[in-house]
Amino acid sequence: MASPEIETVGAGADKAKLAASVVLLVAAFVAYYMLAKQGGIAQWSALIVLVAGSVGVFLASESGRRLLGFGRDSVREVKKVVWPERKEAIQMTMYVFGFVLVMSIFLWVTDKTIEWVFYDLILGWRK
C-alpha cells in the first residue's frame, strides 16, 4: 500500500528554486541575443552573470545539494580504485586487439562461406 505524497513547505520552495533557475537560464540566452547591438562584452557578461545565477540557485535547491553530494561520493570512490600497472594495461589491450582480429577474420570467413553456399551452390548465380 503506497502512502500518498505529502508536499511540505520545503518541497514547494525547492520547486520554486528550480523554476527560478530555469527562468534565469532562459533569461541568459534571451539577454545574449537582445544585447547584440551593445557589443560582445555586454552580451557575454550578461550571459555569464545570468548563467552563474542560474547555477547558484540550482545548487541552493535540494536537487543541487544531492548532485554535489553525488559528485563528492563519486570522487571518493574513484580514489579507492586500484589502477593497473602500465605493463598489465598494455597486455590487456593487446588481448582485446587480438580477440577483435580473430573475431573479424572468423566473421569474414563465415560471411564469405554463406555467400558462396547461397549464391553459387543453391542459386547458381555467378558474380
Secondary structure per residue as TSV (DSSP state, phi and psi in degrees):
chain	resnum	aa	ss	phi	psi
A	1	M	-	360.0	119.6
A	2	A	-	-83.9	139.1
A	3	S	-	-84.9	144.8
A	4	P	-	-67.9	146.6
A	5	E	-	-71.8	134.4
A	6	I	-	-111.3	121.4
A	7	E	-	-92.7	119.6
A	8	T	-	-94.3	176.3
A	9	V	H	-63.7	-38.4
A	10	G	H	-62.8	-37.6
A	11	A	H	-68.0	-38.3
A	12	G	H	-67.0	-41.0
A	13	A	H	-66.6	-35.2
A	14	D	H	-66.0	-41.5
A	15	K	H	-64.3	-37.1
A	16	A	H	-65.6	-38.9
A	17	K	H	-64.2	-42.5
A	18	L	H	-65.1	-40.5
A	19	A	H	-65.0	-41.4
A	20	A	H	-64.1	-36.3
A	21	S	H	-63.8	-43.1
A	22	V	H	-66.2	-41.8
A	23	V	H	-62.5	-42.3
A	24	L	H	-64.7	-37.9
A	25	L	H	-66.0	-43.3
A	26	V	H	-65.1	-40.7
A	27	A	H	-62.9	-32.1
A	28	A	H	-62.2	-46.4
A	29	F	H	-72.2	-36.4
A	30	V	H	-64.1	-44.5
A	31	A	H	-63.6	-37.7
A	32	Y	H	-58.7	-45.9
A	33	Y	H	-79.5	-29.2
A	34	M	H	-73.1	-25.9
A	35	L	T	-94.7	22.3
A	36	A	G	-62.4	-34.4
A	37	K	G	-77.6	-19.2
A	38	Q	G	-81.0	-14.7
A	39	G	-	111.1	169.4
A	40	G	H	-65.9	-35.5
A	41	I	H	-64.8	-44.4
A	42	A	H	-65.7	-40.9
A	43	Q	H	-61.3	-53.2
A	44	W	H	-68.6	-37.3
A	45	S	H	-66.5	-41.0
A	46	A	H	-63.4	-43.2
A	47	L	H	-61.8	-47.7
A	48	I	H	-66.1	-43.6
A	49	V	H	-64.4	-45.2
A	50	L	H	-71.3	-37.0
A	51	V	H	-67.2	-41.0
A	52	A	H	-62.3	-39.9
A	53	G	H	-63.1	-41.0
A	54	S	H	-62.8	-43.6
A	55	V	H	-65.5	-41.2
A	56	G	H	-61.8	-43.5
A	57	V	H	-66.0	-39.7
A	58	F	H	-63.1	-44.3
A	59	L	H	-68.1	-20.3
A	60	A	H	-79.8	-14.2
A	61	S	S	-82.9	169.1
A	62	E	H	-63.4	-40.0
A	63	S	H	-62.2	-40.8
A	64	G	H	-65.1	-41.0
A	65	R	H	-66.0	-38.1
A	66	R	H	-66.5	-38.0
A	67	L	H	-63.1	-44.2
A	68	L	H	-63.1	-40.8
A	69	G	H	-62.7	-40.9
A	70	F	H	-62.8	-41.3
A	71	G	H	-62.9	-43.5
A	72	R	H	-63.3	-43.4
A	73	D	H	-64.1	-38.0
A	74	S	H	-64.8	-43.6
A	75	V	H	-62.6	-41.1
A	76	R	H	-61.5	-41.5
A	77	E	H	-69.9	-37.4
A	78	V	H	-65.3	-32.9
A	79	K	H	-67.2	-22.7
A	80	K	H	-81.5	-14.7
A	81	V	-	-68.4	136.5
A	82	V	-	-96.7	109.2
A	83	W	-	-82.7	145.6
A	84	P	-	-70.7	154.8
A	85	E	-	-69.6	164.6
A	86	R	H	-58.9	-44.5
A	87	K	H	-61.8	-44.8
A	88	E	H	-65.2	-39.6
A	89	A	H	-65.1	-41.0
A	90	I	H	-65.6	-41.8
A	91	Q	H	-61.7	-45.5
A	92	M	H	-65.6	-36.7
A	93	T	H	-64.2	-41.5
A	94	M	H	-66.2	-37.6
A	95	Y	H	-60.1	-43.5
A	96	V	H	-64.2	-46.9
A	97	F	H	-60.8	-41.7
A	98	G	H	-62.3	-44.4
A	99	F	H	-62.9	-41.6
A	100	V	H	-63.3	-40.9
A	101	L	H	-64.1	-46.8
A	102	V	H	-62.5	-43.7
A	103	M	H	-67.2	-37.1
A	104	S	H	-67.3	-38.9
A	105	I	H	-66.2	-43.0
A	106	F	H	-59.9	-45.9
A	107	L	H	-67.8	-35.1
A	108	W	H	-65.7	-44.9
A	109	V	H	-63.7	-42.4
A	110	T	H	-62.1	-44.1
A	111	D	H	-61.6	-46.5
A	112	K	H	-67.2	-34.8
A	113	T	H	-66.6	-45.5
A	114	I	H	-64.5	-40.3
A	115	E	H	-60.7	-44.0
A	116	W	I	-64.6	-42.0
A	117	V	I	-64.5	-47.5
A	118	F	I	-71.8	-51.1
A	119	Y	I	-80.2	-36.5
A	120	D	I	-92.3	-48.0
A	121	L	I	-81.3	-50.0
A	122	I	I	-80.5	-52.9
A	123	L	S	-88.7	-22.7
A	124	G	-	75.0	18.4
A	125	W	-	-83.3	135.6
A	126	R	-	-108.9	138.3
A	127	K	-	-89.7	360.0
